[in-house]
């Protein structure tokens, strides 16, 4: 039974109307909600969050620039915002197998200077932002996934519908079935994070990316460790480039010392990689064995794991931010600054700007039109200036990591010293990430070492500590447009890359009675969106599972 057939049989859906509906309780969505209520306490505002609570699905490094948060709450310290650990030092390392070259502090480009920033758990910050929003009268519905965009007769967005609950794998409603709700509004703000399920549809429907560079993504894989007290260096921020990446694969590592003898570390792999034998998960495990990284965590215990795709295309890949009836904010649009490895400040700022445009429009009696004041304000903001200055960052890496590093140094170290804040040239890229893979037979196969269970681990034990869970009797949320493609094309030409690029062991090829078959272990999914991005034929489509499913990150 299709969702439409279920609706025809069990409908109509219950409907609730608001001034503004916000999809996603990340920093962008919650900042939007908070700013709306700051501007007009009488506005009715609701936030839908597919995780079990605000912060449950949030994953980031994270070193936070508090500039936008300070604009939202000038008294955030007094309010108890969980920015507890200021950055105390920066290290930038260029790794080779077994050795590390330390970049002199005076040579570190401005984008990697973190004085005045904080090492945080972004999940904890979102939980706190959720409390602030509710204190202002915002309604937050955790465990409700926005599954469908609703349109009016003129083609404008009029709201969203949540997914049905209690539908079995066979598509039939079972005991406990609950029809989804419609939440309609004057304006709907989408803040789902990178590669948002509904944002992707809106970009295609309204051609918001027309004339822009294709969006580029990377996969960030993160672990949280508790280390012995003598290894703790609270506030130290370490970034690495080089090994284990080859010259033509974009990527790098991060390692941040939190308070309380905690270390958060991870590895980012550009999803425009060309070698189908690459496994971002195994690259991250291999990176931890480098002496410069091992020294920080050896003798400690891994207590958290997660993965999430991030946007990396920057300003040149940014779609049009508005459409009839709504707007995109934060990483749903792609405002992360890849050169700084920071996106939470951008999400908060864009959420505030969208809220200001929406509040003014509602006060003027408008609804379901384009909030043109939002992109206009964005173009005049400090955030736009920041993104404009780093607009070429990812583009240079298409020429290799050496060129990328040199040009980053020129644009973000040399030019500012010459009084030039933004490079006078612009570089573009034209190939989408999924179109970059070579055939497996054309490149050398990579053999990864086996995990030791102490410093390095396998996928399944990693997923276990991400607290990932889905109701097993539900339709798979990882769908195939054509079930024959994984074996006929992906396995035959690319040696089944989905079995390697997924950091959660969702995809595996099995051979039964001489016949290859793709098995999808959807219950393992950590909602990173890598498959939706990197599948070479774009045959995999990620859709929302039942609300509340997925990871429940703690301290991440």
N, C-alpha and C positions, 0 to 999 in steps of 0.2 A: 504494500500500500504506500503510495507516494505521500509526501507531506500535504500536497494539495487535496488528495483524496481523503486524508485524515481530517483536514479542515472542513471539507464539504460534508463529511459524515458527522463530525462532532462539534462543528462551529455553531454560531460565530464565537470568536475569541472575546474574552473580557477586554475592555479598553479603558485606559486611564490617560487623561490629558494633562499636560504640563506646559509651562512656558518654554522650558528647555530640557531636553533629554540628552544625557551624556553617556557615551558608550566607552567604558573602561575606567577603572579606578586606579590608574597609574598617576604619576606626577602631573601629566598634562590634563587629564580629565578632572582630577580633584582640584587643581589650580583653577580650572574653568569654573567649576561649581562654587568654589570659595569666593572668587572674584565677583561672580554674579550676585551672590548674597551680600557681599560687602557693598556693592553698588545699589542694590535694591532688595531689602530684606523681604519684601512682599512677593518677589518672584517665586514661582514654584519650580523647583529644580530637582531632578532625579538622576542618579548615577547607577548604571547597570555594570556589574562586575562578574565575569564568568568564574573567577576563583572563589574559594570558600569564604574568603574575607579579603579586604583590601591589603595588598602586599603578598598574598599567597602565591601569585604567579609572577611576581616582580623579581627580575634578576639583572644585576648590573655589577660593575667592578667593585666598588664605585668610589672615585674621587669626585667630590661635588664642589662646584663653584657656587657659593651661596648668593650670588648677585640677585638672581630672580626671586629666590625665596625671601630675601631681605625686602624686595619691593612688595611682595605679597603680604608678608608679616614682618614689619620692621622690628618687632619685639619677639622674634622667634626663639631667642635664647631664654627669655623670661617665660615663654609659653612651654618650654621643655622639649623643643625639637631635638631629635636624637642625632645631632651633629656633635659628637662627644670627643672626637679625636682630630685636632688640627694636624695638617701636614707639617712634619718637622724636617724633612729632607727629601731631595730628589736624586735618583741615580738612573742614568741611561747607559745600558750595556749593549755592546755589539758582540754577539756570541759566535764563536767557532766551536767545533767539537772539542770539548775539554778545556777551552780557554775563554776568557772574557776580556774585552777591551772597555775600560771605563771612560766615558766621555767627560772631559774636563767641564766643570760646572759653567765656566764662562762660554763654552761652546754649545750648551744645550739651548735649542731654539725656544722662543717664547711660548709656543704651544704646549711644551712639556714642562714649563715652570708651574709649580703648584703652591707657591706661597700664598697664604690666605684661604686655601681650600681645605676641605675636610675629608677624611676617610670615613665612609659611612656604610651602613646597610640600607640600600634604597627601599627594600621591603619594609624595614622598620619606619623609615620616613613616610612611606605611603600609608602605613597603618596610622601614624600620627596625623597625617593630613586628613585621613578619613574621619578621625575624631574631631578635628577642627571644623571640617565641613558639616558634620552632624550637629555640632554645637551651634552652627549658624542656621540650622533648619533644613539642610540638604537631606533628602531621602537617598539612602544607599541600599541597593538590593544586591547583596552578594549571593553567589550561586545561581545567578540568572544570566545565561548567555544570550546576547543579541544575535539572532540567527538570520534575520531577514530585514532588508530595508523596505519600508513602506513608501509608496509614491501616491501623490494625488493625481487628479485627472489631467492636470497641466504638466505633469512630469517632474514636479518638485518633490523633494523628500518631505514626508509628513510625520516620520517617526520610524520606529523599529518594532519588530515582534521578537519575543523570546522563543527559544526552542521548546518543542513539546517534551514532556517528561513521561517516562514509562512506556517507551516504544521499544519492542524487542528487536533482535537482530534480523528477524524475518520481516520487519517493517510494520508489524501488527501491534496495535495497542494492547497492553496487558494490564493485570491488576496494578493499581497505583497510577494509571494513566492520568496525566494532567495536560490539558491543552495550553499552549503558550499564550502569553498576553500581548496585546498591542499597547505600546506606549507612544502616544502622539504628542506633537509639540509645535510651537511656532518655529523653533529651530532645533536641529539635532546636531550635536558636536561629536565627532568620531575621534577617539583617543585610544585606539586598540594596541598601539605599539607597532613595531616594524612588521611589514607585510600583513597588515590587518585584513581579516577575512572580508569584512564589509567595505573597508577602505579600498581594497583592491577592486571590488566591483564598481564602486563609485568613480574611481579613476578611469576605469574602462568606459563606463556608461556616459560620463560627461567629457571624455577625452581630456582629462585634466593634465595629462603628461604630454600633450601635443607640443612639439617644438622643444622639448626638454631632452637632456641626455637620459639614457636608460638608467633606472635606479641600480645601484650596486650594493651588495650586501656582504657581510662577513658573519661567520659563526663564532660566537664567544662561548667557550666552555670554562666553567668556573668551579673551583673547589674551595671549601672553608676548612681551615686546619686550626687545631689547638696545639700550641707549641710549648716546650719547656720555657720557664721564666727567663733563663739565661740567654735564650734566642730571641726574646721579644724586643722589638725596637719600635715602640708605638709611634705612628706617624710617618714612618719611612715609606716612600713610594719608589718602586723600581719598575722600569720599563725595559724590555729587551727587543732587539731586532737580530736578524741573522738566523743561525742554527736554531731549530732543525729545518727551517724553510730553505728551499733551493732559491736560486737567483730569480726565477720567474714566478714565484708564488708569494703573494702578499700575505704577511702575517707577522705576529709578534706576541710577546708575553707581557703580563703585568703581575706584580706581587706587591700587596699593600699590607702594612702592619696596622691592625686595629688595636683598640684598647682591650684589656682583659686577656692578654696572651693569645690573641686570635690573629691569624694571617689569612687573607683572602688572595687567591692567586688564580690565574687562568691564562688561556691562550686563545688568540683570535686568528682565524684563518679566512682569508678572502674567498668568497664563494665564486669568484671568477677564475679559480684554479683550473689548470689545463689537464693535469695528469689524473685520470680516473682512478688510479690506485691509491691516491691520497685518502687517508682517514683522519679528519680533524681531531677525533677523539684520541687516536693513537699518537698523533703529533703532540698533543698536549701532555700525554703520559710520558712520552720520550723527552720532552722539554724539561720535565721535572727532574730528570736524572742528571742534568748538567750540574757540575760542581757549584756554580754560582747560584743556582736555584735550590739544589739539595741542601745547601748549607743553612738555609732559612727554616726548613721544615723537618729535617731529619731528627728523629726522636719524638716527633709529634704524632698527632692522630687526626685523620681526616674525619670531619663531622658533617660535611655538607657537600652537595653536588648539584649542578644544574647547567642548563645550556639555553641560549637564546640567540636568534639571528638579530643583527643590528644593521641599520642603514649606514652606508659609507659614501654614497654618491655626492652628498653635500648640496650646495646651492644650485649647481647646474642640473641636478636631477630632481629638484623640488617641483612637484606638480602645482598647478593652480590650487590655491588653498580653499576656495569657496565654490559653491554650486547652489542652485536654487534650494533653499530650505536647510542649508547646513554648511559645515566646515570641517576641515581636517586639522588636527593639532599634533604637535610632538612628533614622535617617530612614525605615526600613521601617515604623516606627510613626508618625513625624512629629514628632520631638522638637526639630527645629531652631528656634531662637529668631530669628524673622524680624526683630524690632526691632533685634537686635544683629548680624544677618547672620552668625550663627555657629551651627554645628551639630556640629563635631567634638568639642567638650568634652562635649556632651550625648550623643553616640553612645558615647564612652568611658565616661561615667558609667552610662548604662543598661546597657551591656555588663557592667560590673563588678557592678551590682546583680542582673542576671539570673544571672550566674555564681555569685554568693554563694547565691542561692536554689536553683540547680540542685545545687551542691555539697552543701548541707545536705540536700536531698531524697535525693540518692544515698547519702549517709552513713547516712540513716535507712532505706535499703532500698526507697525508692519508685521508681516509674517511670511515665511516660505519664499522669501526673495534671496538675492545674493548679499551677503554681509561684506560689501566691498570695502568698508572702513577697516576691516581686519587686515587684508593684504597691504592696504595703503599704510597702515600703522606699522606693520612688520617691516616694510621697506624703509621706514624712517627710524627704525629701532637700532639699538646697540647690537642686538643679535644678528640682524642682517649685515651690519658692518663686519662683525666677527666672521660670519660665514662667507662673506664676499672675499675677505682677506685670505681665507684658506680654501677657496673654491677649486683650486687646481690640485689639491693634495692627492686624492686618489687617482686622478687622471695621469699623473706622472709615473705611477707604478706600473702602468701598462708597458712601459719600456724596460722594466726590470727593477729590482730592489735597489741597485746601486744608483741608477738615475733618480729613482724616487727619493732616496735619502739625500742625495746631493741637491736636488731641486727644492726639497723641503728646507734644507739649510739655507739656500739662497733666498727663498721667498719668506721664510719665517725667522731667519737670523740676520742675514746680511742686509736685505732691503730695509727693515726697520731701523737698522743702524745708519742707513743712508737717508733716513727721514721719509722713506716710502712705505706707507702702512699697508698698501694693497698692490700686488704685482700688476704691472701694466699690460700683461698678456693673459690670455685665457686659453686653456686647453680643453678639448672635448673628447669624449669617448662615445662609441656608437654600438658596441657589442653588448648584449645582455649577458649576465653571468651564466645562464644555462646553456648558452651557445658556444662556450669556450672549450668544452671537453674535446680532447683528442681521442681517437680510437685506442683501445687498450693495447692493441698489437703494435702501435707506433711508439710507445714509450716504455721505459724500463719499469718493471714491477717493483713495488716497495715491500720489503719484508720487515715487519715490525717485531720487536722483542716481546716475549711473553710477559705479562704482568707478574710482579713478585708478591702482590697482596700487602705490601708494607708501604712502599713509596708509589708504586704504580698499580693500577686496578683494571678490572674488566668493566664492560658496560653494565651488565646486570646488577653487580654489586653497587655500582654507581647510581643507577636508577632507584635502587632500594632506599638509599639514604636521601633521595630527593622527595620521599614521601608521596610518590606518584600513585594515583589510583583512579580508575574509571569503572563505572558500573559495566560489568562485562556483557550483560544482555541488553545491548543497544546497537543500533546500526553503526558500522565503522565510520569514524569521522575522517579517515584517510581514504579518499575515494579515487578510483581510476576512471578516466574517461573511456579507455579501451583496455580491457583486461589482458589482451594479447601482447601489448606493447612491452611490458617489463621483460619478458623472455625473448620475444622476437627481435627487439631492438636494443634495449638497455643491456641485457645479459650478453647478447650475441656481439654487439659492437663495443660496448664500454665495460664489459665484465661485471655488470650489475653494480653500478656505483652507489645505489641507494642502500646497499648493505654496508657501505663504508661511511658515507657522509652523514648518516643518521647517528647522533650521539647517544641514542637510547635503545638500540637494538630492535627497532620496530620492524625493519625489513630484513628478511633473510630468504635466500634461494635454497630450495631443497629439491633433491632428485628422488622421485618415487617411481619405481618400476621403469627406470630409464627416461622418465619425463621430468623436465625442470619445471618448477612452479615457484611463484613468489608468495611467501607467507607474510601477512601483515599482522604484527602483534600490537594492535592499536592501544592495548591497555598500558603499554610502556611509554607512550608518547608524553614528552615533557613540554609540548606546545612550542617548540623552538622555531618552526616554520621552514626549516632548511629544505625539506623535501619539496615543498610547494615552490621554493625558489630555484633549487639546483637541478631538479629532474630535467634531463636534457631534451625530452620531448614535450615537457610541460603537460604530462599526462596525469600527474598526481595533483589532486586538489584537496587542500585542507579545509574542512568545514567544522563548525562548532560541535563538540560533543555535548552531552547533558551538562548543564550548569553545575559547578562545584567539582567537576572532574579535573584531572591533571595533577601537577605537582602541588605540594604545600610546603613552600620553602620556609625555613627558619633561620634567621640571621643572615640571609643572603641579600 
